[in-house]
Amino acid sequence: MVKELHQNLIKKKISVKELYLSYLEKIKKEDDFYGSFLYVNFENEKEIERAQKMIDEGKADILTGIPIAVKDNILVEGMPTTAASKILENFIAPYDATCIKKLKEKGALIIGKTNLDEFAMGSSTENSAFKKTKNPYDPNRVPGGSSGGSAVAVSKDFVPLSLGSDTGGSIRQPAAFCGVVGFKPTYGLVSRYGLISMASSLDQIGPFAKNVEDAKILFLNIMGPDKNDATTIKEFKFKEINKSKFKIGIPKEYFGEGLDPRIENLIFKRLDEAKNLIEIKEISLPYSKYALECYYIIMSSEVSANLARYDGIRYGPRKEDEDIFKVYSKTRNLFGPEVKRRIFLGTFVLSHGYYEAYYLKALRLRRKIQEDFINAFKDVDFIITPTSPTLPFKFGEKQDPISMYLSDIYTVSINLAGVPALSLNGGFIDNLPVGIQIIGDHFSDLSLFDFAQKLEQIWKF
């Protein structure tokens, strides 16, 4: 889609303004119902003119003039950046995130900010302080989360591309629920500068797209080292995996109990259709069964530290009171229930007497999970699993926080290990999309895209 739009722009079949307005019109017409955007950039004349000038002068990049939606926890200068929280309701970003700066340099157009679970904490986009986003295939169901708005925006053709953030599956799971491609890169390949931190050692910005090729294009245009982010990797070499037949690991821990049997059957059906491309080997990732507990301890600890700044004194809005403790408590009360829950959990884990018992033990377990993947990739090229254990669920269906957390059971280990993973649409059950997760070794991102593209051509969804 992106290459086709690019060709139409440089061949003057359509102007940048006409393209931008066509997407705006679709958003205005349909998004009041679906709720994917929190803010739409209707006044973008200066950037449109700049992109058109780049095209007219023959200086266009493939993303020049292409509208892109951005999850509302990524800073775009001059636009609201709320993280879907009342505590940032009136915050206007004073600068661009590094990924946004790179896109603007290419002439891409930021069309708006998309809805999410508050501070990216959730798996359904029900935790937004402002609105609920509806699944594009069934408006009675959730779009997944936390990047639900970005997934719906692409699925409904409100934009050709969007950006999300992935801390424990927040790109891949909504991509699965909305029938689009979602990619979480190797940790450190994309700068987090300008991303409102949830859990710094886990967060990674990544693309949503209609197809694998478009996701790869967006990834290549936002990746790279950044002096503003010490966690970006300065020197690396992409791992090349180019074969006529790929060895695929199927981890026994990811199938069976807890997985909708219809999803399991569909995945093995798709693997059988790709038998000329792949050779299947059953593998074990034994520490994955502890991944969810490990993730929630580490993530909540980092949430507690990162959100301490929103106290009414150092950062964010301030609820006035004569008593300083009440200023603090009233201001912090602007957080929603899920954010509070994770702050409480993280603060408890980091408190005296529990730090070693929980947090340090979780860090040791995280290393074991990383070693599972390192050992697995000595024998296989890629690993294939479900993206989600269930089909998109109905609004209000998962009232118990634990049942909601289980939505991420197949995705959190990838963030703990820091490896890349992509969710690809594997078909439909009861007219609802099913995501298939493809996991690669560290720095195998480009080879993973190429392999996923081969599967995409076989499955043709």
C-alpha positions in Angstrom: 0.0 0.0 0.0 2.7 2.5 1.0 4.7 1.9 -2.2 1.6 2.4 -4.3 0.7 5.6 -2.5 4.3 6.8 -3.0 4.1 6.1 -6.7 0.8 7.9 -7.0 2.3 11.0 -5.3 5.5 11.2 -7.3 3.6 10.6 -10.6 1.2 13.4 -9.6 -1.8 11.1 -9.8 -2.8 12.7 -6.4 -1.4 15.6 -4.4 -0.2 15.4 -0.8 -3.1 17.6 0.2 -5.7 15.4 -1.6 -4.3 12.3 0.0 -4.2 13.8 3.5 -7.8 15.2 3.1 -9.1 11.8 1.9 -7.9 10.2 5.1 -9.2 13.1 7.2 -12.6 12.7 5.6 -12.7 9.0 6.5 -11.8 9.7 10.1 -14.4 12.4 10.4 -17.0 10.1 8.9 -16.4 7.0 10.8 -14.2 7.5 13.9 -16.8 9.0 16.1 -18.2 5.4 16.2 -14.9 3.5 16.5 -13.0 5.9 18.8 -9.5 5.2 17.6 -8.3 8.9 17.8 -8.0 11.1 20.8 -6.7 14.0 18.7 -6.9 14.7 14.9 -4.5 17.1 13.2 -6.9 19.1 11.0 -4.5 22.0 10.6 -1.4 20.7 8.9 -1.0 23.0 5.9 2.7 23.9 6.5 3.8 20.2 6.7 1.6 19.3 3.7 3.2 22.1 1.6 6.7 21.0 2.7 6.0 17.4 1.7 4.7 18.5 -1.7 7.7 20.6 -2.3 10.0 17.6 -1.5 8.1 15.6 -4.2 8.1 18.5 -6.7 11.9 18.9 -6.3 12.6 15.1 -6.7 13.7 14.8 -3.0 10.9 12.6 -1.9 11.4 9.6 0.4 9.1 6.6 0.4 7.2 8.1 3.4 7.0 11.7 2.1 3.4 12.8 2.2 2.2 9.6 3.9 -0.2 10.2 6.8 0.8 8.3 10.0 -1.1 8.0 13.3 0.8 8.0 16.6 -0.1 6.4 19.9 -0.8 9.2 22.4 2.1 8.3 24.7 4.6 9.4 22.0 5.5 13.1 21.9 4.6 15.2 18.8 5.6 18.8 19.2 2.6 21.1 19.6 0.1 18.3 19.9 -1.7 17.0 23.0 0.0 14.0 24.6 -2.2 12.6 27.3 -1.2 9.0 27.6 -5.0 8.6 27.9 -4.8 9.9 31.5 -6.6 12.7 33.3 -3.2 13.6 34.9 -1.9 14.7 31.5 -5.2 15.9 30.0 -3.9 19.4 29.2 -0.3 18.6 28.4 1.0 19.8 25.0 4.3 18.2 23.9 7.2 20.7 23.8 9.3 18.6 21.5 9.3 15.6 19.1 10.1 12.1 20.1 13.2 10.9 18.1 11.0 8.5 16.0 8.7 11.4 15.1 11.7 13.7 14.3 12.9 11.0 11.9 9.6 10.7 10.2 9.1 14.4 9.8 12.6 14.7 8.2 11.3 12.2 5.6 8.3 14.3 5.0 5.8 12.0 6.7 2.6 13.7 8.0 1.4 13.1 11.6 -2.4 13.0 11.2 -3.3 12.5 14.9 -2.9 10.8 18.2 -4.6 7.5 19.0 -6.3 6.1 22.0 -4.7 3.7 24.5 -5.0 2.2 27.9 -4.0 4.8 30.5 -0.2 5.0 30.5 -0.2 1.9 28.3 -1.4 -0.3 31.1 -4.0 -2.7 29.8 -4.9 -5.3 27.2 -8.2 -3.9 25.9 -8.1 -0.1 25.7 -10.9 -0.1 28.2 -8.6 1.7 30.7 -8.5 4.9 28.7 -9.6 7.9 30.8 -11.4 9.4 27.8 -13.2 6.8 25.6 -13.4 3.2 24.6 -12.2 2.1 21.2 -14.2 -0.5 19.4 -13.0 -3.6 17.6 -13.3 -3.1 13.8 -14.8 -6.6 13.3 -17.3 -6.5 16.1 -18.0 -3.2 17.9 -19.2 -5.1 21.0 -15.7 -6.4 21.5 -12.4 -4.8 22.5 -9.6 -4.0 20.0 -6.9 -5.2 22.4 -4.4 -3.0 24.1 -2.7 -1.0 25.1 -2.2 0.3 21.5 -5.8 -0.4 20.5 -6.4 3.0 18.8 -3.3 2.6 16.6 -4.4 -0.9 15.5 -8.0 0.2 14.7 -6.8 3.2 12.8 -4.9 1.0 10.4 -7.5 -1.8 10.3 -10.3 0.7 9.3 -8.0 2.5 6.7 -8.0 5.7 8.6 -4.3 5.7 8.0 -1.9 3.5 6.1 0.5 3.3 9.0 0.6 3.9 12.7 3.0 3.7 15.7 2.4 2.0 19.0 4.5 1.0 22.0 5.0 -2.5 23.2 5.8 -3.3 26.9 4.4 -6.8 27.2 2.5 -7.3 23.9 0.8 -3.9 23.5 1.5 -3.8 19.7 1.2 -7.5 18.9 -2.0 -8.3 20.8 -4.1 -5.5 19.4 -2.7 -6.3 15.9 -4.0 -9.8 16.4 -7.4 -8.6 17.6 -7.7 -6.1 14.6 -6.4 -8.3 11.8 -3.3 -6.2 11.0 0.5 -6.6 11.2 2.1 -5.4 14.5 5.9 -5.6 15.1 7.9 -5.3 18.3 11.6 -4.7 17.4 14.7 -6.0 19.2 15.1 -3.9 22.3 17.4 -1.0 21.7 16.9 -0.7 17.9 14.3 2.1 18.2 14.9 5.1 20.5 12.5 5.6 23.4 13.3 9.3 23.7 10.0 11.1 23.7 8.0 8.0 24.7 6.2 8.4 28.1 7.9 5.7 30.1 5.9 2.8 31.5 8.6 0.2 32.1 11.9 1.4 30.7 13.6 -1.9 30.3 10.6 -3.4 28.4 9.1 -0.5 26.4 9.8 -0.4 22.6 8.1 1.6 19.9 7.0 -0.3 16.8 4.8 -0.1 13.7 1.3 -1.2 12.7 0.5 -1.8 9.0 -1.8 -3.6 6.7 1.0 -5.8 5.4 4.5 -6.9 6.3 6.2 -4.8 3.7 4.7 -1.6 5.0 5.6 -2.5 8.6 9.2 -3.1 7.5 9.3 0.3 5.7 8.1 2.2 8.8 10.5 0.3 11.1 13.5 1.1 8.9 12.6 4.8 9.0 12.4 5.0 12.8 15.3 2.7 13.9 18.8 3.6 14.7 21.0 4.8 17.6 20.1 8.0 19.4 22.4 10.1 21.7 19.3 11.0 23.7 18.6 7.4 24.6 21.5 5.5 26.3 19.6 2.2 25.8 19.8 2.4 22.0 22.4 0.1 20.5 25.2 2.0 18.8 26.9 -0.8 16.9 25.2 -4.0 15.7 24.8 -6.3 12.7 21.5 -7.7 11.6 21.4 -11.5 11.7 20.8 -12.8 8.2 18.6 -15.9 7.8 17.9 -16.6 4.2 16.9 -20.2 3.3 14.7 -22.1 1.0 13.3 -24.0 4.0 13.2 -22.6 7.6 13.4 -24.6 10.8 10.5 -23.4 13.0 10.3 -24.1 16.7 6.9 -24.8 18.2 7.2 -24.4 22.0 5.1 -27.0 23.8 4.5 -24.6 26.7 2.5 -22.2 24.4 -0.1 -24.8 23.2 -2.7 -26.9 25.0 -4.2 -25.8 28.4 -5.4 -22.2 28.4 -5.4 -21.8 24.6 -8.7 -21.7 22.7 -8.6 -25.1 20.8 -10.0 -23.4 17.7 -7.0 -21.0 17.6 -4.6 -24.0 18.1 -6.2 -25.9 15.2 -6.1 -22.9 12.9 -2.4 -22.3 13.6 -1.5 -25.9 12.8 -3.6 -25.7 9.7 -1.7 -22.6 8.6 1.6 -24.3 9.3 0.5 -27.3 7.2 -0.2 -24.9 4.3 3.4 -23.6 4.6 5.0 -27.1 4.8 7.1 -26.4 1.6 8.6 -23.4 3.3 9.1 -24.7 6.9 10.3 -27.6 8.8 8.7 -27.9 12.3 10.5 -28.9 15.5 8.9 -29.1 18.9 11.0 -27.1 21.4 10.7 -26.3 25.1 10.9 -22.8 26.7 10.6 -24.1 30.3 10.9 -20.8 32.1 8.1 -19.3 30.0 5.5 -20.6 32.4 6.9 -18.1 35.0 7.0 -15.2 32.5 3.8 -13.5 33.4 4.6 -13.4 37.1 8.1 -12.2 36.4 6.9 -9.6 34.0 4.3 -8.1 36.4 6.9 -7.8 39.2 9.5 -6.1 37.0 7.0 -4.0 35.1 5.1 -2.8 38.2 8.4 -1.9 39.9 9.5 0.3 37.0 6.0 1.8 36.8 6.2 2.8 40.4 9.5 4.5 39.8 8.6 6.1 36.5 5.2 7.5 37.7 6.5 8.9 41.0 7.2 12.2 39.2 3.4 12.9 38.8 3.0 14.2 42.3 1.6 17.8 42.0 4.9 19.2 43.0 7.7 18.3 40.5 5.6 17.4 37.4 2.1 17.4 36.0 -1.0 19.1 37.3 -1.5 20.2 40.9 -4.6 19.8 43.1 -4.3 22.5 45.7 -4.8 22.0 49.5 -3.4 23.5 52.7 -1.9 20.2 53.7 1.0 19.0 51.5 0.1 15.3 51.9 -3.4 16.1 50.6 -1.9 18.0 47.6 0.0 14.8 46.8 -2.9 12.4 47.4 -5.5 14.5 45.5 -3.1 14.9 42.5 -2.3 11.2 42.5 -6.0 10.4 42.6 -6.2 11.5 39.0 -4.7 8.2 38.1 -7.2 5.5 37.0 -7.7 2.2 38.9 -5.3 0.1 36.8 -2.5 2.6 37.1 -3.0 2.8 40.8 -3.0 -1.0 41.1 0.3 -1.3 39.3 1.9 1.5 41.3 0.8 -0.1 44.6 2.2 -3.5 43.5 5.5 -2.0 42.3 5.9 0.1 45.5 5.3 -3.0 47.6 7.8 -5.1 45.6 10.5 -2.5 46.0 9.8 -1.9 49.7 12.2 -2.9 52.5 12.0 -6.6 53.2 10.5 -7.5 49.8 13.0 -6.2 47.3 15.2 -9.3 47.5 12.3 -11.7 47.9 10.5 -10.5 44.8 12.3 -8.0 42.6 15.8 -9.5 42.6 14.4 -13.0 42.2 12.4 -11.7 39.2 15.5 -10.3 37.6 17.3 -13.7 38.0 14.3 -15.4 36.5 14.3 -12.9 33.6 17.8 -14.0 32.8 16.6 -17.6 32.7 13.9 -16.7 30.3 16.5 -14.9 28.1 18.6 -18.1 28.1 15.7 -20.2 27.0 15.4 -18.1 23.8 19.2 -18.0 23.3 19.3 -21.8 23.5 16.3 -22.3 21.3 17.7 -20.1 18.5 20.8 -22.4 18.4 18.5 -25.1 16.9 15.7 -23.1 15.1 15.5 -20.1 12.8 12.2 -18.7 14.2 9.6 -19.6 16.8 5.9 -19.6 16.1 3.2 -19.3 18.8 -0.3 -17.9 19.1 -0.4 -14.1 19.8 -3.3 -14.3 22.1 -4.9 -17.3 23.9 -8.4 -16.1 23.0 -10.4 -14.3 20.3 -11.2 -10.6 20.9 -13.4 -10.5 24.0 -16.5 -8.4 24.8 -16.4 -5.2 26.7 -16.6 -5.8 30.4 -16.0 -9.5 30.0 -12.7 -9.5 32.0 -13.5 -7.7 35.2 -11.0 -9.7 37.2 -7.5 -8.1 36.6 -5.8 -11.5 36.6 -7.9 -12.7 33.7 -7.0 -9.6 31.8 -3.3 -10.1 32.5 -3.6 -13.6 31.1 -4.3 -12.0 27.7 -0.5 -11.2 27.5 0.6 -14.7 28.5 2.2 -15.4 25.0 3.7 -12.0 24.5 5.4 -10.9 27.8 8.4 -13.3 27.6 9.5 -11.7 24.3 9.8 -8.3 26.1 11.7 -9.9 29.0 14.1 -11.5 26.5 14.4 -8.3 24.3 13.9 -10.3 21.1 11.9 -9.2 18.1 8.4 -10.5 17.3 5.6 -9.9 14.8 1.9 -10.7 14.8 0.6 -11.8 11.5 -3.1 -12.4 10.7 -3.6 -16.1 10.3 -7.3 -16.1 9.4 -10.7 -15.9 11.0 -12.8 -17.7 13.5 -16.5 -16.6 13.7 -15.5 -13.6 11.6 -12.9 -12.5 14.2 -9.2 -12.3 13.3 -6.6 -14.7 14.8 -3.0 -13.5 15.2 0.0 -15.8 14.7 3.2 -14.6 16.5 6.6 -15.1 14.8 9.6 -14.6 17.1 13.1 -14.1 16.0 16.6 -14.0 17.6 18.2 -10.8 18.7 18.9 -8.5 15.6 17.1 -10.9 13.2 14.4 -8.2 12.6 14.9 -7.9 8.9 15.1 -11.6 8.3 11.9 -12.0 10.4 10.1 -9.5 8.1 11.3 -11.4 5.0 10.1 -14.7 6.5 6.7 -13.2 7.6 6.3 -11.8 4.1 6.7 -15.3 2.6 4.1 -16.7 5.0 1.8 -13.8 4.1 2.0 -14.7 0.5 1.1 -18.3 1.2 -1.8 -17.4 3.6 -3.1 -14.4 1.6 -5.3 -12.7 4.2 
